Amino acid sequence: MPELPEVETIRSDLSAQIVGKKITGLIINSPKTINRSPATFKKDVIGKKIISISRLGKLLIIELSTDTFILIHLKMTGQLIFRQKNKIIPGGHSQSGMDIDNLPNKHTRLIFNFSDHSQLFFNDLRRFGFVKLADQKSKDKEKSKYGLDVFSPEFGLPFFKTLIKNKKTKLKSFLLNQKFISGIGNIYADEICFASRVRPDRPLNSLSPSEVKKIFSTTKKIIKQAVAKRGTTFNNYRDGEGQTGNFSHYLKVYKKNGQSCPRCGSTIKRIKISSRSTHFCPSCQN
């Protein structure tokens, strides 16, 4: 699943392609992907201009004219593919098994047509993703399901301390919980714990003030670096220019079970936390 850095890359790249364009047509191949009837969805979207694309964690928010919003979550296998003549720009799940060079295909759920004859396809192999139409009130309600974004101005150390205070939750479970912090997934949670020198299975109420401060600063640093490198890839992510992410070259522990720790030389272990594979160094993470 694309995490915050990958979704931010998609947001940035798609903004350059579709902001300012008018939607002139909409093909709905999978009504279950949307939250309204096809007729209502088309009525509220066709003829509208795309004003902006923003993001909260892994949620993309496309603002249309007349205060209407399209909320998109790619989940595990969702993909947004922009096409203009022979130019194809995919973002999200990889093109492996998705056949993005022959669109539409059996995985195409929605097709947005624009006034300049370009198109935006929403493909989803496993159909976990969604495309929701929302007004201001329902958009705010959807956003309320998520915690603060790492890049939010309100996401400071005092707020982070308040989130952690008196909780017995394991550190990694906390980082993965989208109700607390929006956008962090399995990859970056492992890397944050490693860079902080804290075991991912440590209960939050066992952390010292200095450890809490370190985890906070490391969280912002890791996510910022990953965005700068345009995300991470393991065959399931391509950015808005069709390029795989570059942060994979900077990973220290994720999916490195049995390899030597780059910091102390000990063997990296893999355990399960919140049903997710978790990688850490038992020697230099305490």
QUISUL-V479194 format. One record per residue. N is the residue number from 1. RES is the residue in one letter. SS is DSSP state (h for helix, s for strand, l for the rest). PSI is psi in whole degrees, 0 to 359 (999 if undefined). Layout:
BEGIN
N_RES_SS_PSI + N_RES_SS_PSI
END
This chain:
BEGIN
1_M_l_130 + 2_P_l_137 + 3_E_l_187 + 4_L_h_310 + 5_P_h_322 + 6_E_h_317 + 7_V_h_325 + 8_E_h_322 + 9_T_h_317 + 10_I_h_315 + 11_R_h_312 + 12_S_h_314 + 13_D_h_321 + 14_L_h_329 + 15_S_h_320 + 16_A_h_340 + 17_Q_h_324 + 18_I_h_346 + 19_V_l_132 + 20_G_l_350 + 21_K_l_150 + 22_K_s_133 + 23_I_s_118 + 24_T_s_350 + 25_G_s_156 + 26_L_s_125 + 27_I_s_125 + 28_I_s_104 + 29_N_l_340 + 30_S_l_90 + 31_P_h_335 + 32_K_h_344 + 33_T_h_332 + 34_I_s_168 + 35_N_l_7 + 36_R_l_172 + 37_S_l_150 + 38_P_h_320 + 39_A_h_315 + 40_T_h_317 + 41_F_h_313 + 42_K_h_316 + 43_K_h_321 + 44_D_h_353 + 45_V_h_315 + 46_I_l_133 + 47_G_l_351 + 48_K_l_152 + 49_K_s_143 + 50_I_s_119 + 51_I_s_317 + 52_S_s_165 + 53_I_s_120 + 54_S_s_185 + 55_R_s_145 + 56_L_s_110 + 57_G_l_241 + 58_K_l_4 + 59_L_s_124 + 60_L_s_138 + 61_I_s_110 + 62_I_s_118 + 63_E_s_129 + 64_L_s_166 + 65_S_l_158 + 66_T_l_34 + 67_D_l_42 + 68_T_s_146 + 69_F_s_146 + 70_I_s_119 + 71_L_s_126 + 72_I_s_128 + 73_H_s_123 + 74_L_l_340 + 75_K_l_225 + 76_M_l_316 + 77_T_l_15 + 78_G_s_152 + 79_Q_s_135 + 80_L_s_127 + 81_I_s_117 + 82_F_s_134 + 83_R_s_130 + 84_Q_s_110 + 85_K_l_241 + 86_N_l_5 + 87_K_s_123 + 88_I_s_125 + 89_I_s_105 + 90_P_s_151 + 91_G_s_132 + 92_G_s_232 + 93_H_l_152 + 94_S_l_166 + 95_Q_l_351 + 96_S_l_119 + 97_G_l_0 + 98_M_l_344 + 99_D_l_57 + 100_I_l_349 + 101_D_l_350 + 102_N_l_82 + 103_L_l_145 + 104_P_l_161 + 105_N_l_189 + 106_K_l_345 + 107_H_l_359 + 108_T_s_119 + 109_R_s_323 + 110_L_s_150 + 111_I_s_119 + 112_F_s_126 + 113_N_s_136 + 114_F_s_165 + 115_S_l_337 + 116_D_l_14 + 117_H_l_8 + 118_S_l_166 + 119_Q_s_153 + 120_L_s_121 + 121_F_s_137 + 122_F_s_108 + 123_N_s_147 + 124_D_s_108 + 125_L_l_311 + 126_R_l_359 + 127_R_l_31 + 128_F_l_338 + 129_G_l_167 + 130_F_s_156 + 131_V_s_109 + 132_K_s_138 + 133_L_s_136 + 134_A_s_147 + 135_D_l_184 + 136_Q_h_316 + 137_K_h_313 + 138_S_h_331 + 139_K_h_314 + 140_D_h_325 + 141_K_h_318 + 142_E_h_317 + 143_K_h_331 + 144_S_l_346 + 145_K_l_347 + 146_Y_l_150 + 147_G_l_182 + 148_L_s_145 + 149_D_s_147 + 150_V_l_328 + 151_F_l_3 + 152_S_l_140 + 153_P_l_332 + 154_E_l_348 + 155_F_l_80 + 156_G_l_178 + 157_L_h_316 + 158_P_h_317 + 159_F_h_318 + 160_F_h_318 + 161_K_h_321 + 162_T_h_321 + 163_L_h_319 + 164_I_h_329 + 165_K_l_127 + 166_N_l_16 + 167_K_l_141 + 168_K_l_1 + 169_T_l_146 + 170_K_s_147 + 171_L_h_312 + 172_K_h_321 + 173_S_h_321 + 174_F_h_313 + 175_L_h_328 + 176_L_h_343 + 177_N_l_110 + 178_Q_l_346 + 179_K_l_340 + 180_F_l_303 + 181_I_s_130 + 182_S_s_124 + 183_G_l_344 + 184_I_l_132 + 185_G_l_198 + 186_N_h_317 + 187_I_h_303 + 188_Y_h_334 + 189_A_h_316 + 190_D_h_316 + 191_E_h_324 + 192_I_h_315 + 193_C_h_318 + 194_F_h_312 + 195_A_h_333 + 196_S_h_351 + 197_R_l_32 + 198_V_l_136 + 199_R_l_139 + 200_P_l_343 + 201_D_l_10 + 202_R_l_133 + 203_P_s_143 + 204_L_h_324 + 205_N_h_0 + 206_S_h_355 + 207_L_l_139 + 208_S_l_162 + 209_P_h_322 + 210_S_h_325 + 211_E_h_320 + 212_V_h_316 + 213_K_h_319 + 214_K_h_317 + 215_I_h_319 + 216_F_h_308 + 217_S_h_324 + 218_T_h_322 + 219_T_h_311 + 220_K_h_321 + 221_K_h_312 + 222_I_h_313 + 223_I_h_320 + 224_K_h_317 + 225_Q_h_318 + 226_A_h_322 + 227_V_h_317 + 228_A_h_328 + 229_K_l_5 + 230_R_l_31 + 231_G_l_184 + 232_T_l_151 + 233_T_l_140 + 234_F_l_55 + 235_N_l_1 + 236_N_l_22 + 237_Y_l_133 + 238_R_s_141 + 239_D_l_185 + 240_G_l_353 + 241_E_l_11 + 242_G_l_10 + 243_Q_l_144 + 244_T_l_155 + 245_G_l_158 + 246_N_l_350 + 247_F_h_347 + 248_S_h_333 + 249_H_h_348 + 250_Y_h_0 + 251_L_l_139 + 252_K_l_323 + 253_V_l_333 + 254_Y_l_125 + 255_K_l_28 + 256_K_l_31 + 257_N_l_129 + 258_G_l_350 + 259_Q_l_168 + 260_S_s_138 + 261_C_l_130 + 262_P_l_350 + 263_R_l_317 + 264_C_l_351 + 265_G_l_353 + 266_S_l_171 + 267_T_s_129 + 268_I_s_135 + 269_K_s_160 + 270_R_s_129 + 271_I_s_176 + 272_K_s_130 + 273_I_s_125 + 274_S_l_40 + 275_S_l_16 + 276_R_s_139 + 277_S_s_132 + 278_T_s_132 + 279_H_s_134 + 280_F_s_167 + 281_C_s_115 + 282_P_l_350 + 283_S_l_312 + 284_C_l_5 + 285_Q_l_119 + 286_N_l_999
END
